[in-house]
Amino acid sequence: MNASDEKKVVKTWSRASTILPDFVGHTIAVHDGRKHVPVYITEDMVGHKLGEFAPTRLFRGHNKSDKATELQ
């Protein structure tokens, strides 16, 4: 990745790949099941897996109206 010092986005489907020190400063597009999520690699991410930074589910929160009806 650092041989030519290019900063282009690299697409990957491998969420289980470990982030190596060579990846720092690059952007990797990790597949989340629907699309590729761009992840900019920093030094703190070294040793983690790529999939940790591309969530597969969207949490929209709990329904507010259900809480109000339970209390009454």
PQR file with spaces between the fields and no chain letter, atoms N, CA, C, O and H, PARSE charges and radii, in Angstrom:
ATOM       1  N    MET     1       0.811   -1.194    0.000 -0.4000 1.5000
ATOM       2  CA   MET     1       0.000    0.000    0.000 -0.0000 2.0000
ATOM       3  C    MET     1       0.859    1.264    0.000  0.5500 1.7000
ATOM       4  O    MET     1       0.495    2.241   -0.654 -0.5500 1.4000
ATOM       5  N    ASN     2       1.970    1.275    0.703 -0.4000 1.5000
ATOM       6  CA   ASN     2       2.780    2.476    0.810 -0.0000 2.0000
ATOM       7  C    ASN     2       3.888    2.559   -0.232  0.5500 1.7000
ATOM       8  O    ASN     2       4.683    3.498   -0.199 -0.5500 1.4000
ATOM       9  H    ASN     2       2.266    0.481    1.234  0.4000 1.0000
ATOM      10  N    ALA     3       3.960    1.612   -1.147 -0.4000 1.5000
ATOM      11  CA   ALA     3       5.054    1.604   -2.117 -0.0000 2.0000
ATOM      12  C    ALA     3       5.050    2.850   -2.991  0.5500 1.7000
ATOM      13  O    ALA     3       6.106    3.435   -3.235 -0.5500 1.4000
ATOM      14  H    ALA     3       3.314    0.849   -1.173  0.4000 1.0000
ATOM      15  N    SER     4       3.883    3.264   -3.465 -0.4000 1.5000
ATOM      16  CA   SER     4       3.813    4.429   -4.348 -0.0000 2.0000
ATOM      17  C    SER     4       3.230    5.651   -3.635  0.5500 1.7000
ATOM      18  O    SER     4       3.067    6.701   -4.257 -0.5500 1.4000
ATOM      19  H    SER     4       3.026    2.789   -3.268  0.4000 1.0000
ATOM      20  N    ASP     5       2.915    5.533   -2.350 -0.4000 1.5000
ATOM      21  CA   ASP     5       2.333    6.624   -1.553 -0.0000 2.0000
ATOM      22  C    ASP     5       1.050    7.176   -2.146  0.5500 1.7000
ATOM      23  O    ASP     5       0.756    8.359   -1.972 -0.5500 1.4000
ATOM      24  H    ASP     5       3.047    4.680   -1.846  0.4000 1.0000
ATOM      25  N    GLU     6       0.275    6.345   -2.847 -0.4000 1.5000
ATOM      26  CA   GLU     6      -1.023    6.774   -3.361 -0.0000 2.0000
ATOM      27  C    GLU     6      -2.046    6.710   -2.238  0.5500 1.7000
ATOM      28  O    GLU     6      -1.967    5.850   -1.361 -0.5500 1.4000
ATOM      29  H    GLU     6       0.514    5.384   -2.988  0.4000 1.0000
ATOM      30  N    LYS     7      -3.005    7.624   -2.270 -0.4000 1.5000
ATOM      31  CA   LYS     7      -4.033    7.680   -1.235 -0.0000 2.0000
ATOM      32  C    LYS     7      -5.413    7.367   -1.803  0.5500 1.7000
ATOM      33  O    LYS     7      -6.398    7.980   -1.392 -0.5500 1.4000
ATOM      34  H    LYS     7      -3.069    8.323   -2.983  0.4000 1.0000
ATOM      35  N    LYS     8      -5.503    6.422   -2.744 -0.4000 1.5000
ATOM      36  CA   LYS     8      -6.806    6.081   -3.308 -0.0000 2.0000
ATOM      37  C    LYS     8      -7.533    5.097   -2.390  0.5500 1.7000
ATOM      38  O    LYS     8      -6.907    4.377   -1.612 -0.5500 1.4000
ATOM      39  H    LYS     8      -4.703    5.924   -3.079  0.4000 1.0000
ATOM      40  N    VAL     9      -8.850    5.080   -2.494 -0.4000 1.5000
ATOM      41  CA   VAL     9      -9.685    4.218   -1.661 -0.0000 2.0000
ATOM      42  C    VAL     9      -9.619    2.792   -2.195  0.5500 1.7000
ATOM      43  O    VAL     9      -9.780    2.559   -3.392 -0.5500 1.4000
ATOM      44  H    VAL     9      -9.358    5.664   -3.126  0.4000 1.0000
ATOM      45  N    VAL    10      -9.380    1.844   -1.295 -0.4000 1.5000
ATOM      46  CA   VAL    10      -9.303    0.432   -1.653 -0.0000 2.0000
ATOM      47  C    VAL    10     -10.556   -0.255   -1.133  0.5500 1.7000
ATOM      48  O    VAL    10     -10.834   -0.196    0.065 -0.5500 1.4000
ATOM      49  H    VAL    10      -9.249    2.034   -0.322  0.4000 1.0000
ATOM      50  N    LYS    11     -11.325   -0.911   -2.013 -0.4000 1.5000
ATOM      51  CA   LYS    11     -12.533   -1.634   -1.607 -0.0000 2.0000
ATOM      52  C    LYS    11     -12.167   -3.035   -1.130  0.5500 1.7000
ATOM      53  O    LYS    11     -11.309   -3.700   -1.711 -0.5500 1.4000
ATOM      54  H    LYS    11     -11.099   -0.959   -2.986  0.4000 1.0000
ATOM      55  N    THR    12     -12.834   -3.473   -0.060 -0.4000 1.5000
ATOM      56  CA   THR    12     -12.623   -4.827    0.424 -0.0000 2.0000
ATOM      57  C    THR    12     -13.926   -5.399    0.977  0.5500 1.7000
ATOM      58  O    THR    12     -14.765   -4.673    1.510 -0.5500 1.4000
ATOM      59  H    THR    12     -13.531   -2.933    0.412  0.4000 1.0000
ATOM      60  N    TRP    13     -14.073   -6.695    0.841 -0.4000 1.5000
ATOM      61  CA   TRP    13     -15.199   -7.422    1.422 -0.0000 2.0000
ATOM      62  C    TRP    13     -14.750   -8.166    2.676  0.5500 1.7000
ATOM      63  O    TRP    13     -15.572   -8.754    3.379 -0.5500 1.4000
ATOM      64  H    TRP    13     -13.392   -7.285    0.409  0.4000 1.0000
ATOM      65  N    SER    14     -13.464   -8.142    2.955 -0.4000 1.5000
ATOM      66  CA   SER    14     -12.909   -8.878    4.086 -0.0000 2.0000
ATOM      67  C    SER    14     -12.998   -8.055    5.363  0.5500 1.7000
ATOM      68  O    SER    14     -12.162   -7.186    5.611 -0.5500 1.4000
ATOM      69  H    SER    14     -12.796   -7.664    2.385  0.4000 1.0000
ATOM      70  N    ARG    15     -14.011   -8.334    6.170 -0.4000 1.5000
ATOM      71  CA   ARG    15     -14.195   -7.626    7.434 -0.0000 2.0000
ATOM      72  C    ARG    15     -13.323   -8.226    8.537  0.5500 1.7000
ATOM      73  O    ARG    15     -13.128   -7.601    9.579 -0.5500 1.4000
ATOM      74  H    ARG    15     -14.690   -9.041    5.968  0.4000 1.0000
ATOM      75  N    ALA    16     -12.800   -9.429    8.317 -0.4000 1.5000
ATOM      76  CA   ALA    16     -12.018  -10.124    9.333 -0.0000 2.0000
ATOM      77  C    ALA    16     -10.527   -9.817    9.256  0.5500 1.7000
ATOM      78  O    ALA    16      -9.751  -10.329   10.063 -0.5500 1.4000
ATOM      79  H    ALA    16     -12.959   -9.937    7.470  0.4000 1.0000
ATOM      80  N    SER    17     -10.118   -8.997    8.307 -0.4000 1.5000
ATOM      81  CA   SER    17      -8.699   -8.666    8.157 -0.0000 2.0000
ATOM      82  C    SER    17      -8.225   -7.782    9.305  0.5500 1.7000
ATOM      83  O    SER    17      -8.918   -6.851    9.715 -0.5500 1.4000
ATOM      84  H    SER    17     -10.748   -8.581    7.651  0.4000 1.0000
ATOM      85  N    THR    18      -7.036   -8.089    9.815 -0.4000 1.5000
ATOM      86  CA   THR    18      -6.439   -7.296   10.883 -0.0000 2.0000
ATOM      87  C    THR    18      -5.762   -6.068   10.291  0.5500 1.7000
ATOM      88  O    THR    18      -5.105   -6.149    9.253 -0.5500 1.4000
ATOM      89  H    THR    18      -6.474   -8.846    9.482  0.4000 1.0000
ATOM      90  N    ILE    19      -5.928   -4.932   10.959 -0.4000 1.5000
ATOM      91  CA   ILE    19      -5.311   -3.686   10.498 -0.0000 2.0000
ATOM      92  C    ILE    19      -3.843   -3.694   10.902  0.5500 1.7000
ATOM      93  O    ILE    19      -3.513   -3.858   12.076 -0.5500 1.4000
ATOM      94  H    ILE    19      -6.461   -4.867   11.802  0.4000 1.0000
ATOM      95  N    LEU    20      -2.975   -3.519    9.928 -0.4000 1.5000
ATOM      96  CA   LEU    20      -1.531   -3.517   10.134 -0.0000 2.0000
ATOM      97  C    LEU    20      -1.001   -2.086   10.156  0.5500 1.7000
ATOM      98  O    LEU    20      -1.676   -1.177    9.673 -0.5500 1.4000
ATOM      99  H    LEU    20      -3.243   -3.386    8.974  0.4000 1.0000
ATOM     100  N    PRO    21       0.196   -1.867   10.708 -0.5600 1.5000
ATOM     101  CA   PRO    21       0.771   -0.514   10.728  0.2800 2.0000
ATOM     102  C    PRO    21       0.965    0.091    9.339  0.5500 1.7000
ATOM     103  O    PRO    21       0.997    1.314    9.203 -0.5500 1.4000
ATOM     104  N    ASP    22       1.094   -0.737    8.313 -0.4000 1.5000
ATOM     105  CA   ASP    22       1.247   -0.226    6.942 -0.0000 2.0000
ATOM     106  C    ASP    22      -0.018    0.458    6.434  0.5500 1.7000
ATOM     107  O    ASP    22       0.048    1.255    5.499 -0.5500 1.4000
ATOM     108  H    ASP    22       1.069   -1.730    8.423  0.4000 1.0000
ATOM     109  N    PHE    23      -1.173    0.158    7.038 -0.4000 1.5000
ATOM     110  CA   PHE    23      -2.452    0.712    6.581 -0.0000 2.0000
ATOM     111  C    PHE    23      -2.691    2.140    7.065  0.5500 1.7000
ATOM     112  O    PHE    23      -3.566    2.825    6.536 -0.5500 1.4000
ATOM     113  H    PHE    23      -1.226   -0.489    7.798  0.4000 1.0000
ATOM     114  N    VAL    24      -1.927    2.607    8.064 -0.4000 1.5000
ATOM     115  CA   VAL    24      -2.171    3.915    8.683 -0.0000 2.0000
ATOM     116  C    VAL    24      -2.062    5.023    7.644  0.5500 1.7000
ATOM     117  O    VAL    24      -1.092    5.095    6.890 -0.5500 1.4000
ATOM     118  H    VAL    24      -1.215    2.051    8.494  0.4000 1.0000
ATOM     119  N    GLY    25      -3.078    5.888    7.618 -0.4000 1.5000
ATOM     120  CA   GLY    25      -3.100    7.010    6.683 -0.0000 2.0000
ATOM     121  C    GLY    25      -3.858    6.727    5.404  0.5500 1.7000
ATOM     122  O    GLY    25      -4.044    7.626    4.584 -0.5500 1.4000
ATOM     123  H    GLY    25      -3.866    5.830    8.230  0.4000 1.0000
ATOM     124  N    HIS    26      -4.295    5.501    5.222 -0.4000 1.5000
ATOM     125  CA   HIS    26      -5.039    5.130    4.020 -0.0000 2.0000
ATOM     126  C    HIS    26      -6.528    5.022    4.333  0.5500 1.7000
ATOM     127  O    HIS    26      -6.922    4.881    5.491 -0.5500 1.4000
ATOM     128  H    HIS    26      -4.144    4.771    5.889  0.4000 1.0000
ATOM     129  N    THR    27      -7.345    5.091    3.294 -0.4000 1.5000
ATOM     130  CA   THR    27      -8.783    4.901    3.431 -0.0000 2.0000
ATOM     131  C    THR    27      -9.161    3.582    2.776  0.5500 1.7000
ATOM     132  O    THR    27      -8.842    3.342    1.611 -0.5500 1.4000
ATOM     133  H    THR    27      -7.025    5.206    2.353  0.4000 1.0000
ATOM     134  N    ILE    28      -9.843    2.729    3.534 -0.4000 1.5000
ATOM     135  CA   ILE    28     -10.267    1.423    3.039 -0.0000 2.0000
ATOM     136  C    ILE    28     -11.789    1.376    3.105  0.5500 1.7000
ATOM     137  O    ILE    28     -12.372    1.654    4.152 -0.5500 1.4000
ATOM     138  H    ILE    28     -10.102    2.924    4.480  0.4000 1.0000
ATOM     139  N    ALA    29     -12.433    1.028    2.003 -0.4000 1.5000
ATOM     140  CA   ALA    29     -13.890    0.921    1.951 -0.0000 2.0000
ATOM     141  C    ALA    29     -14.276   -0.508    2.320  0.5500 1.7000
ATOM     142  O    ALA    29     -14.049   -1.442    1.551 -0.5500 1.4000
ATOM     143  H    ALA    29     -11.959    0.802    1.151  0.4000 1.0000
ATOM     144  N    VAL    30     -14.859   -0.667    3.503 -0.4000 1.5000
ATOM     145  CA   VAL    30     -15.215   -1.983    4.039 -0.0000 2.0000
ATOM     146  C    VAL    30     -16.689   -2.248    3.757  0.5500 1.7000
ATOM     147  O    VAL    30     -17.534   -1.388    4.007 -0.5500 1.4000
ATOM     148  H    VAL    30     -15.044    0.092    4.128  0.4000 1.0000
ATOM     149  N    HIS    31     -16.999   -3.425    3.239 -0.4000 1.5000
ATOM     150  CA   HIS    31     -18.378   -3.781    2.897 -0.0000 2.0000
ATOM     151  C    HIS    31     -19.164   -4.075    4.168  0.5500 1.7000
ATOM     152  O    HIS    31     -18.688   -4.796    5.045 -0.5500 1.4000
ATOM     153  H    HIS    31     -16.312   -4.123    3.036  0.4000 1.0000
ATOM     154  N    ASP    32     -20.378   -3.509    4.268 -0.4000 1.5000
ATOM     155  CA   ASP    32     -21.208   -3.725    5.455 -0.0000 2.0000
ATOM     156  C    ASP    32     -22.426   -4.597    5.163  0.5500 1.7000
ATOM     157  O    ASP    32     -23.313   -4.720    6.007 -0.5500 1.4000
ATOM     158  H    ASP    32     -20.764   -2.923    3.555  0.4000 1.0000
ATOM     159  N    GLY    33     -22.478   -5.195    3.989 -0.4000 1.5000
ATOM     160  CA   GLY    33     -23.608   -6.033    3.606 -0.0000 2.0000
ATOM     161  C    GLY    33     -24.451   -5.390    2.523  0.5500 1.7000
ATOM     162  O    GLY    33     -25.119   -6.090    1.762 -0.5500 1.4000
ATOM     163  H    GLY    33     -21.757   -5.095    3.303  0.4000 1.0000
ATOM     164  N    ARG    34     -24.432   -4.063    2.441 -0.4000 1.5000
ATOM     165  CA   ARG    34     -25.177   -3.332    1.414 -0.0000 2.0000
ATOM     166  C    ARG    34     -24.259   -2.474    0.555  0.5500 1.7000
ATOM     167  O    ARG    34     -24.370   -2.453   -0.671 -0.5500 1.4000
ATOM     168  H    ARG    34     -23.889   -3.495    3.059  0.4000 1.0000
ATOM     169  N    LYS    35     -23.356   -1.771    1.216 -0.4000 1.5000
ATOM     170  CA   LYS    35     -22.495   -0.820    0.509 -0.0000 2.0000
ATOM     171  C    LYS    35     -21.107   -0.855    1.140  0.5500 1.7000
ATOM     172  O    LYS    35     -20.883   -1.543    2.137 -0.5500 1.4000
ATOM     173  H    LYS    35     -23.266   -1.788    2.212  0.4000 1.0000
ATOM     174  N    HIS    36     -20.192   -0.115    0.555 -0.4000 1.5000
ATOM     175  CA   HIS    36     -18.846   -0.001    1.107 -0.0000 2.0000
ATOM     176  C    HIS    36     -18.753    1.274    1.941  0.5500 1.7000
ATOM     177  O    HIS    36     -19.048    2.368    1.458 -0.5500 1.4000
ATOM     178  H    HIS    36     -20.373    0.444   -0.254  0.4000 1.0000
ATOM     179  N    VAL    37     -18.341    1.120    3.194 -0.4000 1.5000
ATOM     180  CA   VAL    37     -18.217    2.246    4.116 -0.0000 2.0000
ATOM     181  C    VAL    37     -16.752    2.677    4.153  0.5500 1.7000
ATOM     182  O    VAL    37     -15.892    1.870    4.506 -0.5500 1.4000
ATOM     183  H    VAL    37     -18.102    0.232    3.586  0.4000 1.0000
ATOM     184  N    PRO    38     -16.441    3.935    3.796 -0.5600 1.5000
ATOM     185  CA   PRO    38     -15.043    4.373    3.845  0.2800 2.0000
ATOM     186  C    PRO    38     -14.564    4.517    5.290  0.5500 1.7000
ATOM     187  O    PRO    38     -15.210    5.171    6.109 -0.5500 1.4000
ATOM     188  N    VAL    39     -13.422    3.895    5.588 -0.4000 1.5000
ATOM     189  CA   VAL    39     -12.832    3.937    6.924 -0.0000 2.0000
ATOM     190  C    VAL    39     -11.417    4.475    6.789  0.5500 1.7000
ATOM     191  O    VAL    39     -10.578    3.861    6.130 -0.5500 1.4000
ATOM     192  H    VAL    39     -12.897    3.364    4.923  0.4000 1.0000
ATOM     193  N    TYR    40     -11.145    5.631    7.416 -0.4000 1.5000
ATOM     194  CA   TYR    40      -9.800    6.199    7.416 -0.0000 2.0000
ATOM     195  C    TYR    40      -9.034    5.551    8.564  0.5500 1.7000
ATOM     196  O    TYR    40      -9.481    5.601    9.710 -0.5500 1.4000
ATOM     197  H    TYR    40     -11.827    6.129    7.951  0.4000 1.0000
ATOM     198  N    ILE    41      -7.897    4.950    8.273 -0.4000 1.5000
ATOM     199  CA   ILE    41      -7.140    4.185    9.254 -0.0000 2.0000
ATOM     200  C    ILE    41      -6.196    5.108   10.025  0.5500 1.7000
ATOM     201  O    ILE    41      -5.387    5.826    9.438 -0.5500 1.4000
ATOM     202  H    ILE    41      -7.534    4.909    7.342  0.4000 1.0000
ATOM     203  N    THR    42      -6.320    5.074   11.359 -0.4000 1.5000
ATOM     204  CA   THR    42      -5.420    5.829   12.230 -0.0000 2.0000
ATOM     205  C    THR    42      -4.561    4.853   13.025  0.5500 1.7000
ATOM     206  O    THR    42      -4.775    3.641   12.984 -0.5500 1.4000
ATOM     207  H    THR    42      -6.978    4.491   11.836  0.4000 1.0000
ATOM     208  N    GLU    43      -3.598    5.393   13.739 -0.4000 1.5000
ATOM     209  CA   GLU    43      -2.673    4.548   14.489 -0.0000 2.0000
ATOM     210  C    GLU    43      -3.366    3.797   15.632  0.5500 1.7000
ATOM     211  O    GLU    43      -2.920    2.719   16.023 -0.5500 1.4000
ATOM     212  H    GLU    43      -3.424    6.377   13.772  0.4000 1.0000
ATOM     213  N    ASP    44      -4.442    4.355   16.162 -0.4000 1.5000
ATOM     214  CA   ASP    44      -5.168    3.701   17.257 -0.0000 2.0000
ATOM     215  C    ASP    44      -5.903    2.444   16.803  0.5500 1.7000
ATOM     216  O    ASP    44      -6.258    1.609   17.635 -0.5500 1.4000
ATOM     217  H    ASP    44      -4.805    5.231   15.845  0.4000 1.0000
ATOM     218  N    MET    45      -6.138    2.293   15.509 -0.4000 1.5000
ATOM     219  CA   MET    45      -6.890    1.156   14.970 -0.0000 2.0000
ATOM     220  C    MET    45      -6.020   -0.073   14.729  0.5500 1.7000
ATOM     221  O    MET    45      -6.550   -1.153   14.468 -0.5500 1.4000
ATOM     222  H    MET    45      -5.849    2.971   14.833  0.4000 1.0000
ATOM     223  N    VAL    46      -4.698    0.063   14.810 -0.4000 1.5000
ATOM     224  CA   VAL    46      -3.785   -1.046   14.519 -0.0000 2.0000
ATOM     225  C    VAL    46      -4.053   -2.194   15.493  0.5500 1.7000
ATOM     226  O    VAL    46      -4.126   -1.988   16.704 -0.5500 1.4000
ATOM     227  H    VAL    46      -4.267    0.941   15.022  0.4000 1.0000
ATOM     228  N    GLY    47      -4.196   -3.397   14.952 -0.4000 1.5000
ATOM     229  CA   GLY    47      -4.468   -4.583   15.751 -0.0000 2.0000
ATOM     230  C    GLY    47      -5.935   -4.960   15.799  0.5500 1.7000
ATOM     231  O    GLY    47      -6.273   -6.084   16.172 -0.5500 1.4000
ATOM     232  H    GLY    47      -4.136   -3.565   13.968  0.4000 1.0000
ATOM     233  N    HIS    48      -6.814   -4.038   15.427 -0.4000 1.5000
ATOM     234  CA   HIS    48      -8.247   -4.326   15.389 -0.0000 2.0000
ATOM     235  C    HIS    48      -8.612   -4.924   14.026  0.5500 1.7000
ATOM     236  O    HIS    48      -7.775   -5.000   13.127 -0.5500 1.4000
ATOM     237  H    HIS    48      -6.540   -3.126   15.124  0.4000 1.0000
ATOM     238  N    LYS    49      -9.859   -5.342   13.889 -0.4000 1.5000
ATOM     239  CA   LYS    49     -10.354   -5.885   12.624 -0.0000 2.0000
ATOM     240  C    LYS    49     -11.066   -4.794   11.836  0.5500 1.7000
ATOM     241  O    LYS    49     -11.630   -3.873   12.427 -0.5500 1.4000
ATOM     242  H    LYS    49     -10.539   -5.280   14.619  0.4000 1.0000
ATOM     243  N    LEU    50     -11.046   -4.887   10.507 -0.4000 1.5000
ATOM     244  CA   LEU    50     -11.694   -3.885    9.662 -0.0000 2.0000
ATOM     245  C    LEU    50     -13.194   -3.806    9.918  0.5500 1.7000
ATOM     246  O    LEU    50     -13.770   -2.719    9.878 -0.5500 1.4000
ATOM     247  H    LEU    50     -10.587   -5.635   10.027  0.4000 1.0000
ATOM     248  N    GLY    51     -13.830   -4.935   10.178 -0.4000 1.5000
ATOM     249  CA   GLY    51     -15.269   -4.972   10.373 -0.0000 2.0000
ATOM     250  C    GLY    51     -15.756   -4.229   11.606  0.5500 1.7000
ATOM     251  O    GLY    51     -16.937   -3.894   11.698 -0.5500 1.4000
ATOM     252  H    GLY    51     -13.362   -5.819   10.210  0.4000 1.0000
ATOM     253  N    GLU    52     -14.864   -3.966   12.554 -0.4000 1.5000
ATOM     254  CA   GLU    52     -15.261   -3.248   13.764 -0.0000 2.0000
ATOM     255  C    GLU    52     -15.652   -1.806   13.470  0.5500 1.7000
ATOM     256  O    GLU    52     -16.359   -1.185   14.264 -0.5500 1.4000
ATOM     257  H    GLU    52     -13.904   -4.238   12.479  0.4000 1.0000
ATOM     258  N    PHE    53     -15.209   -1.275   12.355 -0.4000 1.5000
ATOM     259  CA   PHE    53     -15.408    0.135   12.041 -0.0000 2.0000
ATOM     260  C    PHE    53     -16.446    0.354   10.945  0.5500 1.7000
ATOM     261  O    PHE    53     -16.620    1.480   10.477 -0.5500 1.4000
ATOM     262  H    PHE    53     -14.635   -1.780   11.711  0.4000 1.0000
ATOM     263  N    ALA    54     -17.139   -0.710   10.530 -0.4000 1.5000
ATOM     264  CA   ALA    54     -18.203   -0.602    9.531 -0.0000 2.0000
ATOM     265  C    ALA    54     -19.421   -1.350   10.063  0.5500 1.7000
ATOM     266  O    ALA    54     -19.571   -2.543    9.796 -0.5500 1.4000
ATOM     267  H    ALA    54     -16.998   -1.624   10.910  0.4000 1.0000
ATOM     268  N    PRO    55     -20.300   -0.670   10.815 -0.5600 1.5000
ATOM     269  CA   PRO    55     -21.455   -1.360   11.412  0.2800 2.0000
ATOM     270  C    PRO    55     -22.391   -1.933   10.354  0.5500 1.7000
ATOM     271  O    PRO    55     -22.602   -1.331    9.301 -0.5500 1.4000
ATOM     272  N    THR    56     -22.950   -3.109   10.651 -0.4000 1.5000
ATOM     273  CA   THR    56     -23.823   -3.794    9.695 -0.0000 2.0000
ATOM     274  C    THR    56     -25.293   -3.504    9.942  0.5500 1.7000
ATOM     275  O    THR    56     -26.125   -3.744    9.067 -0.5500 1.4000
ATOM     276  H    THR    56     -22.779   -3.598   11.506  0.4000 1.0000
ATOM     277  N    ARG    57     -25.627   -2.992   11.120 -0.4000 1.5000
ATOM     278  CA   ARG    57     -27.024   -2.723   11.465 -0.0000 2.0000
ATOM     279  C    ARG    57     -27.184   -1.254   11.827  0.5500 1.7000
ATOM     280  O    ARG    57     -26.269   -0.626   12.358 -0.5500 1.4000
ATOM     281  H    ARG    57     -24.951   -2.798   11.831  0.4000 1.0000
ATOM     282  N    LEU    58     -28.370   -0.715   11.527 -0.4000 1.5000
ATOM     283  CA   LEU    58     -28.673    0.675   11.838 -0.0000 2.0000
ATOM     284  C    LEU    58     -29.624    0.721   13.025  0.5500 1.7000
ATOM     285  O    LEU    58     -30.761    0.261   12.924 -0.5500 1.4000
ATOM     286  H    LEU    58     -29.114   -1.225   11.095  0.4000 1.0000
ATOM     287  N    PHE    59     -29.171    1.275   14.154 -0.4000 1.5000
ATOM     288  CA   PHE    59     -30.008    1.387   15.348 -0.0000 2.0000
ATOM     289  C    PHE    59     -30.687    2.747   15.329  0.5500 1.7000
ATOM     290  O    PHE    59     -30.018    3.780   15.347 -0.5500 1.4000
ATOM     291  H    PHE    59     -28.247    1.649   14.236  0.4000 1.0000
ATOM     292  N    ARG    60     -32.008    2.749   15.293 -0.4000 1.5000
ATOM     293  CA   ARG    60     -32.761    3.999   15.211 -0.0000 2.0000
ATOM     294  C    ARG    60     -33.315    4.422   16.562  0.5500 1.7000
ATOM     295  O    ARG    60     -34.001    5.440   16.648 -0.5500 1.4000
ATOM     296  H    ARG    60     -32.551    1.910   15.279  0.4000 1.0000
ATOM     297  N    GLY    61     -33.038    3.677   17.602 -0.4000 1.5000
ATOM     298  CA   GLY    61     -33.536    4.018   18.929 -0.0000 2.0000
ATOM     299  C    GLY    61     -34.822    3.271   19.235  0.5500 1.7000
ATOM     300  O    GLY    61     -35.439    2.676   18.352 -0.5500 1.4000
ATOM     301  H    GLY    61     -32.481    2.850   17.531  0.4000 1.0000
ATOM     302  N    HIS    62     -35.205    3.313   20.475 -0.4000 1.5000
ATOM     303  CA   HIS    62     -36.435    2.654   20.893 -0.0000 2.0000
ATOM     304  C    HIS    62     -37.621    3.585   20.686  0.5500 1.7000
ATOM     305  O    HIS    62     -37.475    4.808   20.664 -0.5500 1.4000
ATOM     306  H    HIS    62     -34.703    3.797   21.192  0.4000 1.0000
ATOM     307  N    ASN    63     -38.788    2.988   20.536 -0.4000 1.5000
ATOM     308  CA   ASN    63     -39.998    3.753   20.286 -0.0000 2.0000
ATOM     309  C    ASN    63     -40.382    4.540   21.545  0.5500 1.7000
ATOM     310  O    ASN    63     -40.556    3.948   22.610 -0.5500 1.4000
ATOM     311  H    ASN    63     -38.906    1.995   20.554  0.4000 1.0000
ATOM     312  N    LYS    64     -40.515    5.852   21.436 -0.4000 1.5000
ATOM     313  CA   LYS    64     -40.829    6.708   22.585 -0.0000 2.0000
ATOM     314  C    LYS    64     -42.262    6.503   23.077  0.5500 1.7000
ATOM     315  O    LYS    64     -42.503    6.584   24.282 -0.5500 1.4000
ATOM     316  H    LYS    64     -40.373    6.334   20.571  0.4000 1.0000
ATOM     317  N    SER    65     -43.219    6.241   22.188 -0.4000 1.5000
ATOM     318  CA   SER    65     -44.624    6.132   22.583 -0.0000 2.0000
ATOM     319  C    SER    65     -44.885    4.902   23.448  0.5500 1.7000
ATOM     320  O    SER    65     -45.799    4.936   24.273 -0.5500 1.4000
ATOM     321  H    SER    65     -43.023    6.175   21.209  0.4000 1.0000
ATOM     322  N    ASP    66     -44.129    3.826   23.298 -0.4000 1.5000
ATOM     323  CA   ASP    66     -44.338    2.628   24.104 -0.0000 2.0000
ATOM     324  C    ASP    66     -44.009    2.877   25.572  0.5500 1.7000
ATOM     325  O    ASP    66     -44.697    2.349   26.446 -0.5500 1.4000
ATOM     326  H    ASP    66     -43.387    3.798   22.629  0.4000 1.0000
ATOM     327  N    LYS    67     -42.997    3.651   25.860 -0.4000 1.5000
ATOM     328  CA   LYS    67     -42.616    3.949   27.241 -0.0000 2.0000
ATOM     329  C    LYS    67     -43.723    4.734   27.946  0.5500 1.7000
ATOM     330  O    LYS    67     -44.017    4.476   29.113 -0.5500 1.4000
ATOM     331  H    LYS    67     -42.439    4.079   25.150  0.4000 1.0000
ATOM     332  N    ALA    68     -44.330    5.676   27.255 -0.4000 1.5000
ATOM     333  CA   ALA    68     -45.365    6.513   27.855 -0.0000 2.0000
ATOM     334  C    ALA    68     -46.609    5.693   28.196  0.5500 1.7000
ATOM     335  O    ALA    68     -47.245    5.958   29.217 -0.5500 1.4000
ATOM     336  H    ALA    68     -44.091    5.885   26.306  0.4000 1.0000
ATOM     337  N    THR    69     -46.970    4.724   27.392 -0.4000 1.5000
ATOM     338  CA   THR    69     -48.174    3.930   27.650 -0.0000 2.0000
ATOM     339  C    THR    69     -47.946    2.910   28.760  0.5500 1.7000
ATOM     340  O    THR    69     -48.898    2.547   29.451 -0.5500 1.4000
ATOM     341  H    THR    69     -46.454    4.508   26.563  0.4000 1.0000
ATOM     342  N    GLU    70     -46.716    2.433   28.955 -0.4000 1.5000
ATOM     343  CA   GLU    70     -46.437    1.458   30.002 -0.0000 2.0000
ATOM     344  C    GLU    70     -46.558    2.069   31.390  0.5500 1.7000
ATOM     345  O    GLU    70     -46.968    1.385   32.328 -0.5500 1.4000
ATOM     346  H    GLU    70     -45.942    2.727   28.394  0.4000 1.0000
ATOM     347  N    LEU    71     -46.215    3.318   31.538 -0.4000 1.5000
ATOM     348  CA   LEU    71     -46.217    3.958   32.847 -0.0000 2.0000
ATOM     349  C    LEU    71     -47.619    4.274   33.342  0.5500 1.7000
ATOM     350  O    LEU    71     -47.804    4.446   34.547 -0.5500 1.4000
ATOM     351  H    LEU    71     -45.882    3.873   30.776  0.4000 1.0000
ATOM     352  N    GLN    72     -48.599    4.358   32.483 -0.4000 1.5000
ATOM     353  CA   GLN    72     -49.951    4.739   32.899 -0.0000 2.0000
ATOM     354  C    GLN    72     -50.763    3.594   33.395  0.5500 1.7000
ATOM     355  O    GLN    72     -51.919    3.775   33.777 -0.5500 1.4000
ATOM     356  H    GLN    72     -48.449    4.219   31.504  0.4000 1.0000
